[in-house]
């Protein structure tokens, strides 16, 4: 028998948690129209849905306003999120907006084979480009013949760009970044990121950058080199942006007035507004906003022509 929640719920949102970063800027204000805490700080990340002790999402409105996401996960898991998530001690996704005014560090996240040994967490992630400057670069993967020694020397001598591959992404394009793949977001991007609930990052190279006191950020060379893994592109069914064991992403294009619900009402989904806006129960979510749609939730309605939603499920 299919699972049916005993109460119909409204979609809900969380307060954004803005994180200053040395590489950040003010794109979230100038391009998304957000009210940031101030206009001077370089904000690199907005954690939109986060069940992390260091950055816990709080419900923004409605019946559970002010409640931490982890408490919902602990106390109302099946009611709100649906059955089958017992294996996850915390909410399984971490959703962010990334504002790259400058290059992010060249980094890698540990795959399963090394995460436990390094006391880290596995992280597979997907980037969806909301805006990109014409000359902006994405860095993804090393040259095939690059050895660990080559990579170490390139980082130590400031020549990493000779070994790391680069490409251009346009607005509306996406990229899968698996654990074990060396990568960096280049300057001039505004990106929606959906990832596993992990915050383990090992920096290989930081572009010889220093902070206001003249110090460079910590690098994690040995851990990073141990984490680099062979990369294979994912296969996926038609209509899917990304399909992997950890989460699945689909893109939906909606005309004004179209109603949209999670295709599988027995479980929760994350809706990311990539273009346009959606409404429900007198509320409006615009470009760059994340909505948690509970199991059995009411529909959202496209409020603008060519509204685009990203649907993420676990």
N, C-alpha and C positions, 0 to 999 in steps of 0.2 A: 504493500500500500504506500502510495506517495505521501511524503511528509507534508502536512498542512499546518501552518502556524495558527494558534488559536485566536490571534488578534491581527487585524490589518494595521500595519505601521506606515508611518510617513518616512520618506528618506530623511536623513539628517547629515549635518556637517559638524566640523570641529573648528575650534579657534586655530588660526595659523600660528606656528611657532617660528619666528624669524631669527635666523642665525647669522651673525656677522662673520664674514670670511675675508681673508686678505685679497682674494681674487674677485670678490663680489662687487655689486654696484647698486643701481636704483632702477633696473629694468622693470621690476615688479610694479613700481609706481608709474613709470613713464609709458610702459607698453600694456600693462594689465589694468591700470587705473586704481591700484590698491593704495590704501592709506597705510604707509609704513610707520614704524615708531618715530622715525625722524628722517630728514632729507640729506643728512651728512654721512651717515654710517654706510659702509659697504656691506650690504646684505647679500650673502651668496646663496642662502638656502631658506626656503620656507617649508618646514615639516608640516604637512597637511593632515596626514593620518599616521600617527606614531604611537606604538605601545612600547616605549623605551623608558627605563627609569630616569634617564637624564633628560628626556624630552617627552613628556606624556601628554597626549591629546586630550582635551576636555570638550565635551559636547557643547556646541554653540547655542542651541535653541531647542525648544520643544520640551517634551515630558522629562527627558533626562538631562536637561541643561545643567552644565557644571560638573557632570559625572566623568571621571576618568575612563578612557577607553578600556584599560585593563580590568576595571571593575565590571564593566559590561561583559567583557569576555569571560570573566570568572563566574559571575552571578547569573547572567542571562544568555549564555552562549547558544543554547539550542533555540530559545525563543527568538532571538534577534538574528543570529547568524546561520541557523540551521544545523542539522545533524552531521556527524562525520568528521568533526574537527578535534576530536579528543587528543590526537597526537601532537597538537600545537599548544605548548604552555602559554604562549602569548599570541596576540593577533598576528597572523603570518605575513602581512605586507607592511611595507614602509613607503609612503607616498610623499614626494617632494616636488617643489619647483626650484630649479637651479638657475641662478643669474650669474653668468660668466662674463664679467667685464674684462677680466684677464684670464690667461690660461690657468686651468686647474693643474695640480701636480700630475706627473706621470706615475701611475699607480696600478695596483693589482689587488684583487680580493682573493682569499684562499679558497681553493676547491676542497671537496670533501676529503681528499686523500691527505691534505696537509692541515686542514683547519683544526682538527682535534689535537694534533701534535703541537701546533703553535698556540693553542688555547684561544683560537679565534672562532669566528662564525662564517659559514658559507654565505656568499652573496652573489646571486645572479640578478641582473637588472636590465631594464629596457629604457632607452631614452626616446622621447617623442619631441621633435623640434617645434616649438611654438613661434620662434623667431630666430633668424640667423642673418648676420651681416654678410654682404657679398663675398668678402675675403675670409670668412671664418672657416677654421679647420677643425676637424675631428681626428683624433689620434687613436688608432685601434690596431694593435698587433705589431710584433717586431718582424724585421726581415727574416726570411726563413733560415738563413745561414748564421744568424746571430747566436753566439754562445753565451753562457752566463758570464764568462770573462769579458767578452766584448761589451756586454750590457753594463757591467760594473765600470769598466774603463770609460765608456761613453758618459755615464752619469758623473764620474769623478772629474772628467775633463770638459764637461759642458757641451758634449757633442751628441746628445741623445737624439736630436732631430735627424741625424744621419742613419739611425737604425730603426726608428719607429715609423710606421706607415701612417699616412694622412689621407683624408678624403674630405669632400664637401658634402654637407647635407642641407637641404632646403626646408623651409617651413612645410610641415605636413609629413615629413619623412621620419622614419624611426630606425633605431639600431639596437640590436641585442648585444649585451655585454656579459658574457658568461664569466663565472668565477675562473680565475687562472689566466685571463687575457689581459695583457698590459694595455692601458688606455688612458686617455685624457680628453676632457672637453676643452677646446680651444676658445680663445677670447671671442666675444661677439655672439654668444648663444643665449637664448632663453629656452629652457628645456623642462618638460614634465618627466619625472623619473618615477617608475614603479619598480620596486625591488623586493627581495626577501627581507624579512625583518632582521637586519644585521647592520652593524656599524663598524665592521672590521676592514680597515684599509691600510695597505702597506705602500708607502711612498718610495719610489725609485729615484725620482728626480724632481726638482722644484724650480727649474729655470733660473738657478742662481739668485733667487729672490730672497730679500731680507725684509724684516719688519721694521717698525719705527725705531727700534733700539739697535738696529743693525745686525740682528741675529737671523740666521736661516731657520726654517722649520725642520723638525726632526725627520730624518730619513730612516727607512727600515730595510736596508739593502739585503741583508741575509734572509729575512723572512720573505721579502718580495721575490727574490730569486728562487727560493724554495717553493713558492706558490705558482710560478709560471707553468702553465699546462698547455698541451696541444689543443688547438681550437678547431672545431668542426661546425659548419653552419647547421642550423636546425631545419628539419623538414616540417612542413605545416600544411594543413588542409586549406583549400580555397576559402577566402574570407577571413582567415585568421592572420593577425599581425605577428603574433608570437604564440607558440604552443609548446609547452614544456611541462615536466612533472610538477614544477613549483607553482606556476600560475599560467593562465591563458588570457590573451588579449584579442579583442575584436573591435573593429571600427564600424560605426553606424552613421550614415548620413541621413538627416531628417529634414523634411519640409516643415515650414511654419505650421503649427497646429498639430503635428504628428505626436501621438502619445507613445511613450516607450517604457517598457518594463523589462526587468531581468528575464530572459527567456526561460530560465529554470527557477520557478518561484520557491523551490524548496531550500535555496541557499542564498546567502548574501552576494552582493556584487559591488564593485567600486565603479562609479561613473565619473569620468574626467571630461570636463567640457573643453574641447579642443578648439572649437570655433562657435560663435553665436552664443545662445543662452537657452536655459530651460527653466520652467516654472513648476511649482507644485504647492498647494495649500497656501497661496499668497506669498511664497518665497521665490527668489530668483537666484540662479547660479550662472555665473558668466565665465568667459574664457579663463582657463587656468585653475578653476575651482574643482575640488574633489567632493563627491557625494557618496556616502555609504547608504546603499539601498538594502535594507534588511530583507530577510526571507519573507516572501509574501507582500512586499511593499507596494503601495500605490504607484501608479505611473507618473513619470515626469512628462511635460509637454514642451516641445520645441517652440521657442518664442520668436525665432528669427529664421529667415530663409537660409538654407544651407548650413544648418546647425550640425556639428560633428561631435559625436560622443565616442569615447573610448570605454569599452566594457572590460573590466578585469575580474576574473573569477579564480578561485583556488579549488 
